C-alpha cells in the first residue's frame, strides 16, 4: 500500500511540474513579438487557477488515502471473527477427541452454546458444493445412510444443501437450546395422539371393511402430522425457516 501511495504522489508531482513548464517558440534574433506582455494581474490569476487545481487533486488523493486506511481495519475485523469462530470449532473437536459423542455435546449446555456460536455462519458454506458432496458420499458409503441416499437421491441433495447452507445448521441447533418449548411441543403431540386414537375408535366400530380402515388410518395420521409439525414450526419459526428453504432447494 505504501508503494501505491508513493507512486500516486510521484504522479501528482510530475503533473505539477509539467504544468509549471512553459514552452517557448524559437524566434530569429531581432524578431518582434506580436504578443502583449503579461501583466501582473494575469500572472496572479493563472497562479490562483493552478493552486485551485492542485488542491482538488490533493483532495482526491486524501480521499483515496482514507479509503485505503479503512480497508485493512475491515479485513482485520473479519479475520478476528473467523478466528473466534474457529476457536469454538477447535474446542468442540477437542471434546470429541476426549471421547464425547455428538449427543453429549448437545446435552451439555456449555458445549451446546459453543456449537451454536461456531455455526452461526456455517464454515462449510465456504466450500464448493461439489467438494462437499464428494466428502459426504465418501463418509456415508457402506452404511445405512449411504444405501438410503442411493435409493432416494433427494436425501443426498437435502444433506448437501443443509450442510452447505450458511445458517440452517446453526439455527437448527438453537432449537435444542429452548428445552421448555420442546417439552411443550412434546406435550401437544401426546395430546394429539390420544385424540387421534379416540377418533379412530369412533370411525372403526363393528368390524369395518379393510378399505375404510386404511382410509381412516391414513387420514388421521395426516391430521396428526400436520398439526404436530404445524405447532412445531410456528413455535420455532426463526430456527426452522432456513431448513424449509433447504427442503425447497432439494426437491
C-alpha positions in Angstrom: 0.0 0.0 0.0 2.9 2.4 0.8 4.3 1.8 -2.7 1.0 2.6 -4.3 0.8 5.9 -2.3 4.4 6.8 -3.3 3.6 6.2 -7.0 0.4 8.3 -6.7 2.3 11.2 -5.1 5.0 11.0 -7.7 2.5 11.2 -10.5 0.9 14.3 -8.8 4.4 15.9 -8.6 5.1 15.2 -12.2 1.8 16.6 -13.2 2.5 19.8 -11.2 6.0 20.1 -12.7 4.6 19.7 -16.2 2.1 22.4 -15.7 4.8 24.8 -14.5 7.0 24.3 -17.6 6.4 26.8 -20.3 7.1 26.1 -24.0 8.7 29.0 -26.0 8.7 29.2 -29.7 12.2 29.8 -31.2 12.4 33.2 -33.0 15.1 34.7 -35.0 17.2 37.3 -33.3 15.8 40.8 -33.5 12.3 39.5 -34.4 9.4 41.3 -32.8 6.7 39.5 -30.9 3.1 40.4 -31.5 2.0 39.1 -28.1 1.4 41.6 -25.4 3.5 41.3 -22.3 1.7 39.5 -19.5 0.5 41.8 -16.7 0.9 41.1 -13.0 -2.9 40.6 -12.7 -2.8 37.8 -15.4 0.1 36.1 -13.7 -1.7 36.2 -10.3 -5.0 34.8 -11.8 -3.0 32.0 -13.5 -1.3 31.1 -10.2 -4.7 31.1 -8.4 -6.1 28.7 -11.0 -3.1 26.4 -10.7 -3.3 26.3 -7.0 -7.1 25.6 -7.1 -6.5 22.6 -9.5 -3.7 21.3 -7.2 -6.0 21.5 -4.2 -8.7 19.5 -6.0 -6.2 16.8 -6.9 -4.8 16.7 -3.4 -8.3 16.4 -2.0 -8.9 13.4 -4.3 -5.7 11.8 -3.1 -6.7 12.4 0.5 -9.9 10.5 -0.1 -8.0 7.6 -1.6 -5.8 7.6 1.4 -8.7 7.4 3.8 -10.3 4.5 1.9 -7.0 2.7 2.0 -6.8 3.2 5.7 -10.3 1.8 6.3 -9.9 -1.5 4.3 -7.2 -3.1 6.4 -9.3 -2.4 9.5 -12.2 -4.1 8.0 -10.1 -7.1 7.0 -8.7 -7.3 10.5 -12.2 -7.3 12.0 -13.2 -10.1 9.6 -10.1 -12.1 10.4 -10.9 -11.7 14.2 -14.4 -13.0 13.6 -13.2 -16.0 11.7 -10.5 -16.7 14.3 -13.1 -16.6 17.1 -15.4 -19.0 15.2 -12.5 -21.4 14.5 -11.7 -21.3 18.2 -15.2 -22.7 19.0 -14.7 -25.4 16.4 -11.3 -26.3 17.9 -12.8 -26.7 21.4 -15.6 -28.9 20.0 -13.1 -31.1 18.2 -11.1 -31.4 21.4 -14.3 -32.6 23.2 -14.8 -35.2 20.5 -11.2 -36.3 20.8 -11.7 -36.8 24.6 -14.4 -39.3 23.8 -17.6 -37.2 23.9 -20.3 -38.1 21.4 -22.3 -35.5 19.4 -25.2 -36.2 21.6 -23.1 -35.5 24.7 -22.2 -32.1 23.1 -25.8 -31.3 22.5 -26.8 -32.3 26.1 -24.0 -30.2 27.7 -25.3 -26.6 27.9 -21.8 -25.1 27.7 -20.7 -27.2 24.7 -24.1 -26.7 23.1 -23.7 -22.9 23.2 -20.2 -23.3 21.7 -21.8 -25.4 18.9 -24.4 -22.7 18.3 -21.6 -20.0 18.2 -19.4 -22.0 15.9 -22.2 -22.5 13.3 -23.8 -19.0 13.4 -22.2 -18.8 10.0 -21.6 -22.3 8.8 -17.8 -22.8 7.9 -18.8 -25.5 5.4 -20.7 -22.9 3.4 -17.3 -21.6 2.1 -16.6 -25.0 0.5 -17.5 -25.7 -3.1 -20.8 -27.7 -3.1 -19.4 -30.5 -5.3 -16.4 -31.0 -3.0 -18.8 -31.1 0.0 -20.9 -33.7 -1.8 -17.9 -35.9 -2.6 -16.8 -35.7 1.1 -20.2 -36.6 2.3 -20.6 -39.6 -0.1 -17.2 -40.9 1.0 -18.2 -40.7 4.7 -21.6 -42.4 4.4 -20.9 -45.0 1.8 -21.2 -48.6 3.1 -23.7 -47.6 5.8 -27.5 -47.4 6.1 -27.4 -43.7 5.2 -25.4 -44.4 2.1 -27.9 -47.1 1.0 -30.8 -44.7 1.6 -29.2 -41.9 -0.5 -28.7 -44.3 -3.4 -32.3 -45.3 -3.4 -33.6 -41.7 -2.8 -31.3 -39.0 -4.3 -33.5 -36.4 -2.7 -32.0 -37.3 0.7 -28.4 -36.7 -0.5 -29.4 -33.4 -2.1 -31.0 -32.4 1.2 -28.0 -33.3 3.3 -25.6 -31.4 0.9 -27.8 -28.3 0.8 -28.3 -28.5 4.6 -24.6 -28.7 5.3 -23.8 -26.0 2.7 -26.4 -23.5 3.9 -24.8 -20.6 5.8 -27.3 -20.6 8.7 -29.6 -23.7 8.5 -27.3 -25.9 10.6 -26.7 -23.3 13.4 -30.4 -22.3 13.5 -31.5 -25.9 13.9 -29.1 -26.5 16.8 -30.7 -23.4 18.5 -33.9 -25.5 18.9 -32.1 -27.6 21.4 -31.3 -24.5 23.4 -35.1 -24.0 24.1 -35.9 -27.1 26.2 -39.2 -25.6 27.7 -40.6 -25.0 24.2 -39.5 -28.5 23.1 -41.3 -30.0 26.1 -44.5 -28.1 25.2 -44.3 -29.4 21.6 -43.9 -32.9 23.0 -46.9 -32.5 25.3 -49.0 -31.2 22.4 -48.0 -34.2 20.3 -49.1 -36.6 23.1 -52.5 -34.9 23.3 -53.0 -35.2 19.6 -52.1 -38.9 19.6 -54.7 -39.5 22.3 -57.3 -37.6 20.3 -56.4 -39.5 17.1 -56.8 -42.8 19.0 -60.3 -42.0 20.0 -61.2 -40.7 16.6 -60.1 -44.0 15.0 -62.1 -46.0 17.5 -65.1 -43.9 16.7 -64.9 -44.5 13.0 -63.8 -48.1 13.1 -66.5 -49.8 15.0 -68.2 -53.1 14.3 -65.5 -54.7 12.1 -65.4 -52.1 9.2 -64.2 -53.1 5.7 -60.4 -53.0 5.1 -60.7 -50.0 2.7 -62.4 -47.9 5.4 -59.7 -49.0 7.9 -56.9 -47.9 5.6 -58.6 -44.7 4.7 -59.3 -43.7 8.3 -55.8 -44.5 9.5 -54.1 -42.6 6.6 -56.4 -39.6 7.1 -55.9 -39.5 10.9 -52.2 -39.9 10.5 -52.1 -37.0 8.1 -54.1 -34.8 10.5 -51.7 -35.8 13.4 -48.5 -35.0 11.4 -49.9 -31.7 10.0 -51.0 -30.4 13.5 -47.8 -31.6 15.2 -45.4 -30.1 12.6 -47.5 -27.0 12.3 -47.3 -26.4 16.0 -43.5 -27.1 16.0 -43.0 -24.8 13.0 -44.8 -21.8 14.5 -43.1 -22.4 17.8 -39.6 -22.4 16.2 -40.4 -20.1 13.3 -37.0 -18.3 13.1 -35.0 -21.5 13.7 -36.8 -23.6 11.0 -37.2 -21.1 8.2 -33.7 -21.8 6.8 -34.5 -25.6 7.0 -37.7 -25.1 5.0 -35.6 -23.1 2.4 -33.2 -26.1 2.2 -36.1 -28.5 1.6 -37.4 -26.4 -1.2 -34.0 -26.3 -2.8 -33.6 -30.1 -2.6 -37.0 -31.0 -4.1 
